[in-house]
Amino acid sequence: MKNEVKLLGAWPSPYVLRVRIALNMKSVEYEFHDEKLSSKSQLLLQSNPIYKKIPVLIHKDKPLCESLIIVQYVDDVWSSASPILPSDPYDCAIARFWTVYIDQTLYPTMRSIRGASEENEKKRLIEEVRKGLALLEDVFKDCSKGKGFYGGDQIGLLDIALGSFLGWLRVVEIINGVKLLDQNNTPELLKWAERFCAHSAVKDVMPETERLLEFSKTLAKG
């Protein structure tokens, strides 16, 4: 039931996008509460009193925070359709390892590009992101086992973790006039990104690049 599941989020957030994709994969109906980043709702403050951040999933009046924790919860609760986490313990551990790499190394580096004041520093950060994506290209070859996604035939945890940042990756490319995913450095990831964005669980919730670009301009002014 739709009113049993609520998601507190905001459309530009890649972390909220992760949860939306997971819920779509499980065909879970949910109520989306669009939070204003400038003024946090009382429901958000009550539901996540520690971090006061989105996303928050409320299921049967019980709140859960942190995107990857929520994605894994969704996979556990609605376990009958489209498994998100690998069933093999080793494969699952590897997927979790690389999701941590994405969240703690790759994305923070990508975000730092916007704040870099010196051109040399910006170039260094862009090169770091390129190296990180090249690493994830190799990971894709190992994890996909020749299939379309990190999760094999279907989108998995690692697909959701990386794929949620694709919109912002394109924004970084446009603003800086560079290509981070390209045929020479990451040919498999380039094809994977197209498949991911065209997936039925993703295409209707993936923010448009132009809209993200406009939003990023408001961030820059702030």
C-alpha positions in Angstrom: 0.0 0.0 0.0 1.2 3.4 -1.0 0.6 5.1 2.4 2.6 2.4 4.1 5.8 3.6 2.4 7.0 7.3 2.4 10.2 8.6 1.0 11.5 12.0 2.1 13.9 13.3 -0.5 14.7 15.9 -3.1 14.9 15.4 -6.9 18.6 16.5 -7.4 20.0 14.1 -4.7 21.8 11.1 -6.0 21.3 9.4 -2.7 17.5 9.8 -2.9 17.7 8.5 -6.5 19.2 5.3 -5.2 16.2 4.6 -3.0 13.7 5.5 -5.8 15.4 3.0 -8.2 15.4 0.3 -5.6 11.7 0.8 -4.9 10.9 0.8 -8.6 12.8 -2.4 -9.1 10.6 -4.0 -6.4 7.4 -2.4 -7.9 6.8 -0.8 -4.5 4.3 2.1 -4.4 5.4 4.9 -2.3 4.5 8.5 -1.3 7.3 11.0 -2.3 7.7 14.0 0.0 9.8 16.6 -1.8 11.9 18.3 0.8 13.0 21.9 0.3 16.8 22.1 0.8 16.5 25.6 2.3 14.0 24.6 5.0 13.8 21.1 6.4 10.3 19.8 7.3 9.3 18.8 10.8 8.7 15.3 9.5 12.4 15.1 8.3 13.7 16.5 11.6 11.7 14.0 13.6 12.5 11.0 11.3 16.3 11.7 11.1 17.1 13.6 14.3 20.8 12.6 14.2 21.9 13.8 10.7 18.7 15.7 9.7 19.4 14.6 6.1 17.6 13.0 3.2 16.8 10.3 2.1 14.6 8.9 4.8 12.3 5.9 4.1 9.3 5.6 6.4 7.8 2.1 6.3 4.8 1.4 8.5 5.7 4.5 10.5 9.3 3.4 11.1 12.0 5.6 9.7 15.3 4.5 8.1 18.2 6.7 7.0 21.3 6.4 4.8 20.8 5.5 1.2 22.7 2.2 1.0 21.2 1.0 4.3 17.7 1.8 2.9 18.5 0.0 -0.5 19.5 -3.1 1.4 16.4 -2.9 3.6 14.2 -2.6 0.5 16.0 -5.7 -0.9 15.4 -7.6 2.3 11.7 -6.6 2.9 10.5 -7.1 -0.8 12.7 -10.1 -1.4 10.5 -11.9 -3.9 11.3 -9.7 -6.9 14.5 -8.5 -8.6 17.2 -9.2 -6.0 19.6 -6.2 -5.6 22.4 -7.7 -3.5 24.3 -10.6 -4.9 23.3 -14.0 -3.4 26.9 -15.2 -3.2 28.6 -13.9 0.0 31.9 -13.1 -1.7 30.2 -11.2 -4.6 28.1 -9.3 -2.1 31.2 -8.3 -0.1 33.0 -7.1 -3.2 29.9 -5.0 -4.3 29.8 -3.5 -0.8 33.6 -2.7 -0.9 33.2 -0.8 -4.2 30.1 1.1 -3.1 32.2 2.4 -0.2 34.9 3.4 -2.7 32.4 5.3 -4.7 30.9 7.1 -1.7 34.1 7.9 0.2 36.6 8.4 -2.7 35.2 8.9 -6.2 32.2 11.1 -5.5 34.0 13.4 -3.0 36.7 13.9 -5.6 34.1 14.7 -8.2 32.5 17.3 -6.0 35.8 18.9 -5.2 36.3 19.8 -8.8 33.6 22.5 -8.5 35.3 24.1 -5.6 38.9 24.0 -7.0 40.1 27.6 -7.5 43.3 26.8 -9.3 43.4 25.3 -12.7 46.2 22.9 -11.9 44.2 21.6 -8.9 41.1 21.2 -11.0 43.1 19.2 -13.6 44.5 17.0 -10.9 41.1 16.2 -9.5 39.6 15.5 -13.0 42.5 13.1 -13.6 41.8 11.4 -10.2 38.1 10.9 -11.3 39.3 9.4 -14.6 41.5 7.0 -12.8 38.7 6.0 -10.5 36.3 5.4 -13.4 39.0 3.3 -15.1 39.2 1.2 -11.9 35.4 0.8 -12.0 35.7 -0.2 -15.7 37.8 -3.2 -14.6 35.5 -4.0 -11.7 32.6 -4.0 -14.2 34.4 -6.6 -16.4 34.9 -8.9 -13.3 31.4 -8.4 -11.7 29.2 -8.4 -14.8 30.6 -11.7 -16.1 30.0 -10.6 -19.7 26.5 -9.4 -19.0 24.9 -5.9 -19.1 25.2 -4.8 -15.5 27.5 -5.0 -12.4 24.7 -7.2 -11.1 24.8 -9.5 -14.2 21.5 -9.6 -16.1 19.8 -7.2 -13.7 20.7 -4.0 -11.9 22.4 -4.7 -8.6 23.8 -2.7 -5.6 26.9 -1.5 -7.4 24.9 -0.4 -10.5 22.6 1.7 -8.2 25.6 3.1 -6.2 27.5 4.3 -9.3 24.5 5.0 -11.6 22.9 7.4 -9.2 25.8 9.8 -9.9 25.6 9.7 -13.7 23.6 12.9 -13.9 26.1 14.8 -11.8 29.0 13.3 -13.7 27.5 14.8 -16.9 27.2 18.1 -15.3 30.9 18.1 -14.3 31.7 17.1 -17.9 29.7 20.0 -19.4 30.9 22.7 -16.9 34.6 21.7 -17.3 34.5 20.8 -21.0 35.9 17.3 -20.4 34.8 13.7 -21.0 35.1 11.5 -17.9 33.3 8.5 -19.5 34.7 8.0 -23.0 35.4 5.3 -25.6 39.1 5.3 -24.9 39.2 5.2 -21.2 36.0 3.5 -20.2 34.3 1.9 -23.3 32.3 -0.7 -21.2 31.1 1.9 -18.7 30.0 4.2 -21.5 27.7 1.4 -22.8 26.7 0.4 -19.3 25.6 4.0 -18.5 23.3 4.0 -21.6 21.7 0.7 -20.5 21.4 1.9 -16.9 19.6 5.2 -17.8 17.3 3.4 -20.2 16.3 0.8 -17.6 12.6 0.8 -16.7 13.4 1.3 -12.9 15.6 4.3 -13.7 14.4 6.3 -16.8 11.5 8.0 -15.1 13.4 9.1 -12.0 16.8 10.0 -13.4 17.0 13.8 -13.3 17.5 15.5 -16.7 21.1 16.8 -17.2 19.8 20.3 -18.2 17.8 20.6 -15.0 20.8 19.5 -12.9 22.9 22.0 -14.7 20.5 24.8 -13.8 20.4 23.6 -10.2 24.2 23.5 -10.0 24.3 27.2 -11.0 22.1 28.1 -8.0 24.5 26.1 -5.8 27.4 28.1 -7.3 25.7 31.4 -6.5 25.1 30.2 -2.9 
